[in-house]
Amino acid sequence: MKDLFKGSFTILLFKLFGAGLILIINLIISNYFGVKQLGEYNLIFSLLQMLSIISILGMDVFVIKTIPRLDQNTAKEGGLITKIFSTLILTSLVIAITFYVSTPFIESLIFRNSGEVRKYLKLLPFLIFPVSFNTLVPEILRAFNNLYMFSFLKNVAQSFSILLFMIILYFTGIQDSITALYLGYILSFIFTIAVIFLFFKNRNISLISYDKYHESIIKHSSPMLLGTSIIFVISNIDSFMISYFKGEYSVGIYSACLKIGLIITFILTSVTSYIVPSIAKSYHEKNYSNVKSLYNKATLLIIFLTIPIVLIIFIFGEEILKLFNQELTSYSNVLYTVLLMNLSNVFFGPIIYILSIMEKQNYVNKVLFISLVINILINWILIPKFGVIGAAIATIISTLFWKITLYLKLKRSLNSL
């Protein structure tokens, strides 16, 4: 438990620092550029993240499962990583071309009140590979148990780069948050290339001389893509649907509440990031008692550390909203609903990762797909009538459905080991 706490706390510190950067970015946009631009920024951000998830094809989860099994054979590790990067280049190119062709449809569907975002959508395909690379490399480092650099790249590097360009543009008189977002991604991409190059060099992993990896990566990783992408869509479909029904200003309101509410999920993601490689290794070694022990300890730690954060946000919710914009204080009910939505995430521990390690991904995907359908249907009913709070309610219901269903499946699977 001591190692679990120490490792999770290390990741949490990076997450808190990264969250602080994200909070500053959103505060700058909301206070100086306006709530509407905050909505546009977060819609573009979510769109890029979604496209990168599709490009990665579940390889982020695949490397965590596979690299520990190679027993530190650098030739095999080089072969696997070379094939992963080659696959990422191909998939990113396909997604970029598809998005470019579909740009007019996407603009009319999501950005109904913002014709000025057209120029950003045309440039967006060129960012798909850098964003995908920035997302995948930290997971490779996590698979190698490089905790510090994983945490820095995952939580700090990208946000710091975006904030840097946002400040530069602001002082040059350019109030353009999306340009800052794009430039930040490029700078982070260059830094990530340098980091992974030095890591491979120090570990003697060659991407030129290696043992060829013969198994199909897409065959094994694509089932993981479905689960990851559905979770992302569930988390972001409400923002897209709010934009469709209510416009970008309402998305800005919802985004501000989401950024505050997401703070309570940091404990969950920090503990999960630390514990998953250990669980994967224990399961591979058929040490099932340790798998159960690690899961139970992780879940208890998540709950114990999350409750105080929830109480603080609940008590000072209106004051926190005021930091974003004075007019947002009247939406405290939305913040409390979002808080409840995210609280429902933390009581079940790292369910999906463990079920994926146990080869239960097909079951996970079915449950998540049903949850997505539930989410879309409830959003379609509630958002036109209740606005942003309707979106939060829809996500609470769909999240509880898949969390409870998968938790019961996990308990049955662990008991059968």
HUVEN-V826622 format. One record per backbone hydrogen bond with DSSP energy under -0.5 kcal/mol. NH is the residue of the N-H (numbers start at 0). CO is the residue of the C=O. Records with the same first field share a line. If there is no record, write none. Layout:
NH = CO ; CO
This chain:
4 = 0
5 = 1
6 = 2
7 = 3
8 = 4
9 = 5
10 = 6
11 = 7
12 = 8
13 = 9
14 = 10
15 = 11
16 = 12
17 = 13
18 = 14
19 = 15
20 = 16
21 = 17
22 = 18
23 = 19
24 = 20
25 = 21
26 = 22
27 = 23
28 = 24
29 = 25
30 = 26
31 = 27
32 = 27 ; 28
33 = 28
37 = 33
38 = 34
39 = 35
40 = 36
41 = 37
42 = 38
43 = 39
44 = 40
45 = 41
46 = 42
47 = 43
48 = 44
49 = 45
50 = 46
51 = 47
52 = 48
53 = 49
54 = 50
55 = 51
56 = 52
57 = 52
58 = 55
60 = 57
61 = 57
62 = 58
63 = 59
64 = 60
65 = 61
66 = 62
68 = 65
69 = 66
70 = 67
72 = 69
73 = 71
76 = 72
77 = 73
78 = 74
79 = 75
80 = 76
81 = 77
82 = 78
83 = 79
84 = 80
85 = 81
86 = 82
87 = 83
88 = 84
89 = 85
90 = 86
91 = 87
92 = 88
93 = 89
94 = 90
95 = 91
96 = 92
97 = 93
98 = 94
99 = 95
100 = 96
101 = 97
102 = 98 ; 99
105 = 101
106 = 102
107 = 103
108 = 104
109 = 105
110 = 105 ; 106
111 = 109
113 = 110
116 = 113
117 = 114
118 = 115
120 = 116
121 = 117
122 = 118
123 = 119
124 = 120
125 = 122
126 = 123
127 = 123 ; 124
130 = 126
131 = 127
132 = 128
133 = 129
134 = 130
135 = 131
136 = 132
137 = 133
138 = 134 ; 135
139 = 135
140 = 136
141 = 137
142 = 138
143 = 139
144 = 141
145 = 140
146 = 144
149 = 145
150 = 146
151 = 147
152 = 148
153 = 149
154 = 150
155 = 151
156 = 151
157 = 152
159 = 155
160 = 156
161 = 157
162 = 158
163 = 159
164 = 160
165 = 161
166 = 162
167 = 163
168 = 164
169 = 165
170 = 166
171 = 167
172 = 169
173 = 168
174 = 172
175 = 173
179 = 175
180 = 176
181 = 177
182 = 178
183 = 179
184 = 180
185 = 181
186 = 182
187 = 183
188 = 184
189 = 185
190 = 186
191 = 187
192 = 188
193 = 189
194 = 190
195 = 191
196 = 192
197 = 193
198 = 194
199 = 195
200 = 196
201 = 197
202 = 198
203 = 199 ; 200
204 = 199
205 = 203
209 = 207
210 = 74
211 = 209
213 = 211
216 = 214
219 = 215
220 = 216
221 = 217
223 = 220
224 = 220
225 = 221
226 = 222
227 = 223
228 = 224
229 = 225
230 = 226
231 = 227
232 = 228
233 = 229
234 = 230
235 = 231
236 = 232
239 = 235
240 = 236
241 = 237
242 = 238
243 = 239
244 = 240
245 = 241
246 = 241 ; 242
250 = 246
251 = 247
252 = 248
253 = 249
254 = 250
255 = 251
256 = 252
257 = 253
258 = 254
259 = 255
260 = 256
261 = 257
262 = 259
263 = 260
264 = 261
265 = 262
268 = 264
269 = 265
270 = 266
271 = 267
272 = 268
273 = 269
274 = 270
275 = 271
278 = 274
279 = 275
280 = 276
281 = 277
282 = 278
283 = 279
284 = 280
285 = 282
286 = 281
287 = 285
289 = 286
290 = 286
291 = 287
292 = 288
293 = 289
294 = 290
295 = 291
296 = 292
297 = 293
298 = 294
299 = 295
300 = 296
301 = 297
302 = 298
303 = 299
304 = 300
305 = 301
306 = 302
308 = 304 ; 305
309 = 305
310 = 306
311 = 307
312 = 308
313 = 309
314 = 310
315 = 311
316 = 313
319 = 315
320 = 316
321 = 317
322 = 318 ; 319
323 = 319 ; 320
324 = 320
327 = 324
328 = 325
329 = 326
330 = 327
331 = 328
333 = 330
334 = 330
335 = 331
336 = 332
337 = 333
338 = 334
339 = 335
340 = 336
341 = 337
342 = 338
343 = 339
344 = 341
345 = 341 ; 342
346 = 342
347 = 344
348 = 345
350 = 348
353 = 349
354 = 350
355 = 351
356 = 352
357 = 353
358 = 355
359 = 354
363 = 359
364 = 360
365 = 361
366 = 362
367 = 363
368 = 364
369 = 365
370 = 366
371 = 367
372 = 368
373 = 369
374 = 370
375 = 371
376 = 372
377 = 373
378 = 374
379 = 375
380 = 376
381 = 377
382 = 378
384 = 380
385 = 381
386 = 381 ; 382
388 = 385
389 = 386
390 = 386
391 = 387
392 = 388
393 = 389
394 = 390
395 = 391
396 = 392
397 = 393
398 = 394
399 = 395
400 = 396
401 = 397
402 = 398
403 = 399
404 = 400
405 = 401
406 = 402
407 = 403
408 = 404
409 = 405
410 = 406
411 = 407
412 = 408
413 = 409
414 = 410
415 = 411
416 = 413
